[in-house]
């Protein structure tokens, strides 16, 4: 991963190129060298220059909102369905009708009205200490609230977008009361107050400090693909479980993109978005962050994790349930 930058990488000036034909202006919260290779290939094959602005997801959303009808942005690429939904709610996107996108992107991984489209996936899995083994009776997210796990669960904060989306899915599947009870049960099982990112949870579980946690698969993929002996030691100490395989499937989330409402180069933006679902782009787009493609088979280190059944809930629900998820986490005392 590269540090976020706010520069135009493939053109001399974003300001001077915004109204020129043959350009597409991309605001992206992804910062990977493989993404740059995607943009260069698009320019080589189409002649359309890609002008790139990078930054954090929330910062880019606010920037586009503040720029309003004067924004040069044609396309916003960001991570997590919750953020895509948030951008849509703030009036960032316009609907797109495309037979290519309708055919390539599964219906549950795109906005029902075409405001945004998933481009890569990550699964949120249960991880456990391999030496002590998978706790008895654990096969579903719901099982993490069982009293038998008291003092054995480590988690990151409730304000993290990944946890908000996971609870959003539990609200949709099980209802508000059951989701609230689940959050309270997990809090009762905490070994320590929520802290750190997903990698911190993986290290704590591998070291035996915690018995079980949850993490996005791309964090595990990074460790699997690393040459660092310390990363290899973490992987060796972990067991990975894809939850809910006997019912709805494992929760997945997405990186995705949408065409900006006032896009000055709308046709090029749609063409670029369609290109990002091509076989070539999907492979590089997913491999840049050890994710799963929305089209085709996975490649890279995460293949070692095996196949799994994914939850087919529409990703838009993860955003629409976000406010309630915040409320339930707060009520449960999940910091």
C-alpha positions in Angstrom: 0.0 0.0 0.0 1.2 3.5 -0.8 0.6 6.6 1.3 -2.4 8.6 0.1 -1.6 11.5 -2.2 -3.6 14.3 -3.8 -2.0 14.6 -7.2 -2.8 14.0 -10.8 -0.6 11.0 -11.8 -1.3 10.6 -15.5 -1.9 14.1 -16.6 -0.1 17.4 -16.0 -2.9 19.2 -14.3 -6.4 18.0 -13.1 -7.7 21.5 -13.4 -6.7 22.0 -17.0 -7.8 18.5 -18.1 -11.2 18.4 -16.5 -13.1 19.7 -19.6 -10.9 18.2 -22.3 -12.3 15.3 -24.3 -10.5 12.0 -23.8 -10.1 12.3 -20.0 -11.6 10.7 -16.9 -11.0 12.2 -13.5 -10.9 9.6 -10.7 -11.1 10.3 -7.0 -9.9 7.1 -5.3 -9.6 5.9 -1.7 -7.5 3.0 -2.8 -3.7 3.4 -2.8 -2.1 0.4 -4.6 0.5 0.2 -7.3 -1.6 -2.4 -9.1 -4.4 0.1 -9.4 -2.0 2.4 -11.3 -1.3 -0.4 -13.7 -5.0 -0.6 -14.3 -5.2 3.0 -15.2 -2.2 2.9 -17.5 -3.7 -0.1 -19.4 -7.0 1.7 -19.8 -5.2 4.8 -21.3 -3.1 2.6 -23.6 -6.2 0.7 -25.0 -8.6 3.6 -25.1 -6.6 6.8 -25.4 -8.5 8.2 -22.5 -6.2 9.8 -19.9 -6.8 8.9 -16.2 -6.3 11.9 -13.9 -6.1 10.5 -10.3 -6.8 12.2 -7.0 -6.2 10.0 -3.9 -7.3 10.5 -0.4 -9.3 9.0 2.5 -12.9 7.9 1.8 -14.6 10.4 4.0 -12.4 13.2 2.9 -13.0 12.6 -0.7 -16.8 12.4 -0.2 -16.8 15.7 1.6 -14.5 17.2 -1.1 -16.9 16.2 -3.9 -19.9 17.5 -1.9 -18.2 20.8 -1.2 -17.1 21.2 -4.9 -20.8 20.5 -5.9 -21.5 21.3 -9.5 -18.0 22.6 -10.0 -16.4 19.3 -9.1 -14.0 17.9 -11.8 -14.6 14.4 -10.3 -16.1 11.8 -12.8 -15.8 8.7 -10.7 -15.4 8.0 -6.9 -13.8 4.7 -5.9 -14.0 3.9 -2.2 -14.1 1.0 0.2 -17.0 -0.6 2.1 -20.6 -0.6 1.1 -21.3 1.6 4.1 -19.2 4.4 2.6 -20.7 3.9 -0.8 -24.2 4.2 0.7 -23.1 7.2 2.7 -21.8 8.9 -0.5 -25.1 8.2 -2.3 -27.1 9.6 0.6 -25.0 12.8 0.4 -26.0 13.2 -3.3 -22.5 12.3 -4.7 -23.6 9.7 -7.3 -25.9 9.6 -10.4 -27.6 6.4 -11.6 -26.0 4.5 -14.4 -27.7 2.0 -16.8 -25.2 -0.3 -18.4 -25.8 -3.7 -19.8 -22.1 -4.5 -19.2 -22.3 -3.7 -15.5 -25.7 -5.4 -15.1 -24.2 -8.6 -16.6 -20.8 -8.5 -14.9 -21.6 -7.3 -11.3 -23.9 -9.6 -9.3 -27.1 -7.9 -8.2 -26.4 -8.1 -4.5 -23.0 -6.3 -5.0 -24.5 -3.1 -6.6 -26.9 -0.4 -5.7 -30.4 -1.5 -6.8 -30.8 1.7 -8.8 -27.3 1.8 -10.3 -25.7 4.5 -8.2 -22.7 2.4 -7.4 -21.2 -0.9 -8.2 -19.0 -3.4 -6.3 -15.5 -4.0 -7.8 -13.9 -6.4 -5.3 -14.9 -8.3 -2.2 -13.6 -9.1 1.2 -15.0 -11.7 3.6 -15.2 -11.1 7.3 -14.1 -14.4 8.9 -13.8 -15.8 12.4 -10.2 -16.5 13.4 -9.1 -18.6 16.3 -5.9 -19.8 18.0 -4.8 -22.9 16.2 -3.0 -24.4 19.2 -6.2 -24.3 21.4 -8.5 -25.1 18.5 -11.8 -23.8 17.3 -14.0 -23.2 20.4 -16.7 -25.9 20.6 -20.0 -24.9 19.0 -18.6 -22.0 17.1 -19.7 -22.0 13.4 -21.7 -18.7 13.1 -21.2 -15.1 13.9 -24.1 -15.5 16.4 -22.0 -18.0 18.4 -19.5 -15.3 19.4 -22.1 -14.1 21.9 -22.4 -17.5 23.7 -21.4 -17.4 27.4 -18.9 -20.3 26.8 -16.6 -17.7 25.2 -16.5 -15.4 28.2 -13.1 -13.7 28.4 -11.9 -15.1 25.1 -13.1 -12.6 22.5 -11.0 -9.7 21.1 -12.5 -7.1 18.7 -11.7 -3.7 17.2 -13.9 -0.7 18.0 -17.6 -0.5 17.3 -17.0 2.7 15.2 -15.0 0.8 12.6 -16.9 0.6 9.3 -16.3 -3.1 9.0 -18.0 -3.9 12.3 -20.9 -1.5 11.5 -21.5 -3.3 8.3 -21.4 -6.7 9.9 -23.9 -5.6 12.6 -26.0 -4.1 9.8 -26.2 -7.5 8.2 -27.2 -9.1 11.5 -29.9 -6.6 11.9 -31.3 -7.4 8.5 -31.1 -11.2 9.0 -32.1 -11.5 12.6 -34.0 -8.3 13.5 -33.1 -5.4 15.8 -33.7 -7.2 19.1 -31.6 -10.2 18.2 -28.8 -8.1 16.9 -28.9 -6.0 20.1 -28.7 -9.1 22.2 -25.8 -10.4 20.1 -23.8 -7.2 20.6 -24.4 -7.3 24.3 -23.3 -11.0 24.4 -20.1 -10.3 22.5 -19.3 -7.4 24.9 -19.8 -9.7 27.9 -17.2 -12.0 26.3 -14.5 -9.4 25.7 -11.0 -10.3 26.9 -10.0 -6.6 26.7 -11.5 -3.3 25.6 -11.7 -3.0 21.8 -8.4 -1.8 20.4 -6.3 -1.9 17.3 -7.1 -2.8 13.7 -7.8 -6.2 12.2 -4.1 -7.1 12.1 -3.8 -6.4 15.8 -6.7 -8.9 16.4 -4.9 -11.5 14.3 -1.7 -11.1 16.3 -3.5 -11.3 19.6 -5.2 -14.5 18.6 -2.1 -16.1 17.2 -0.2 -15.3 20.3 -2.8 -16.9 22.5 -3.8 -13.6 24.2 -7.3 -14.1 22.8 -9.1 -17.2 21.7 -11.2 -15.8 18.9 -11.8 -12.7 16.9 -13.1 -11.6 13.4 -11.1 -10.0 10.6 -11.3 -9.2 6.9 -9.7 -11.8 4.7 -7.4 -9.3 3.0 -5.5 -8.8 6.2 -4.9 -12.5 6.3 -3.9 -12.4 2.7 -1.3 -9.7 3.4 0.3 -12.0 6.0 0.2 -15.0 3.7 1.9 -13.1 0.9 4.6 -11.6 3.1 8.2 -12.7 3.3 8.5 -11.4 6.8 9.1 -14.3 9.3 7.1 -12.5 11.9 4.1 -12.4 9.6 4.6 -16.1 8.8 4.5 -16.9 12.5 1.2 -15.1 12.9 -0.3 -17.1 10.1 1.0 -20.3 11.6 -0.8 -19.5 14.8 -4.2 -18.9 13.2 -7.2 -21.0 12.3 -9.7 -19.5 9.9 -13.4 -20.2 9.8 -15.9 -18.9 7.2 -19.0 -18.4 9.3 -22.6 -19.4 8.6 -21.8 -21.9 5.9 -24.9 -24.0 6.8 -27.3 -21.1 6.4 -27.0 -17.7 4.8 -23.3 -17.7 4.2 -20.3 -15.5 5.2 -20.7 -11.7 5.4 -18.9 -10.0 2.5 -18.2 -6.4 1.8 -16.9 -4.5 -1.2 -14.7 -1.9 -2.7 -16.8 -0.1 -5.3 -17.3 3.0 -7.4 -20.0 5.3 -8.8 -20.2 8.0 -11.4 -20.3 11.4 -9.7 -23.4 13.5 -10.1 -21.9 16.4 -12.0 -19.3 14.3 -13.9 -17.9 16.5 -16.7 -16.8 13.3 -18.6 -19.7 11.1 -17.9 -19.4 8.8 -20.9 -15.7 8.2 -20.2 -16.5 7.5 -16.5 -19.0 4.8 -17.5 -16.6 3.3 -19.9 -13.9 3.3 -17.3 -16.2 1.7 -14.7 -17.1 -1.0 -17.2 -13.4 -1.6 -17.8 -12.9 -2.2 -14.1 -15.2 -5.2 -14.4 -13.1 -6.8 -17.2 -11.2 -10.0 -16.5 -7.8 -8.2 -16.6 -8.9 -5.4 -14.4 -10.7 -7.7 -11.9 -7.5 -9.7 -11.4 -5.3 -6.7 -10.7 -8.0 -4.8 -8.8 -8.5 -7.7 -6.4 -4.8 -8.7 -6.1 -3.8 -5.2 -5.2 -5.4 -5.7 -1.8 -5.7 -9.5 -1.5 -9.4 -9.3 -2.2 -11.9 -11.5 -4.1 -13.0 -10.3 -7.6 -16.6 -9.7 -8.2 -16.1 -11.4 -11.5 -14.2 -14.7 -11.9 -12.1 -16.8 -9.6 -9.8 -15.5 -6.9 -6.0 -15.5 -7.3 -3.1 -14.7 -5.1 -2.5 -15.7 -1.4 -6.2 -15.7 -0.4 -6.7 -18.8 -2.6 -5.1 -20.8 0.3 -8.1 -19.9 2.5 -10.4 -22.1 0.3 -13.8 -21.6 -1.2 -16.8 -20.4 0.8 -20.5 -19.6 0.5 -21.1 -15.9 0.7 -24.1 -14.0 2.1 -26.2 -12.7 -0.8 -27.8 -9.8 1.1 -27.8 -6.6 -1.0 -24.8 -4.5 0.0 -26.9 -1.4 0.2 -28.6 -2.8 3.4 -25.2 -2.6 5.1 -25.4 1.2 4.8 -29.1 1.7 5.4 -28.8 -0.2 8.7 -25.6 1.8 9.7 -27.3 4.3 12.0 -29.1 1.6 13.9 -25.9 -0.4 14.2 -24.3 2.6 15.9 -27.1 2.8 18.3 -27.0 -0.9 19.2 -23.3 -0.9 19.7 -23.5 2.1 22.0 -26.4 0.5 24.0 -24.3 -2.6 24.4 -21.3 -0.7 25.7 -19.1 -1.8 22.8 -16.5 1.0 22.8 
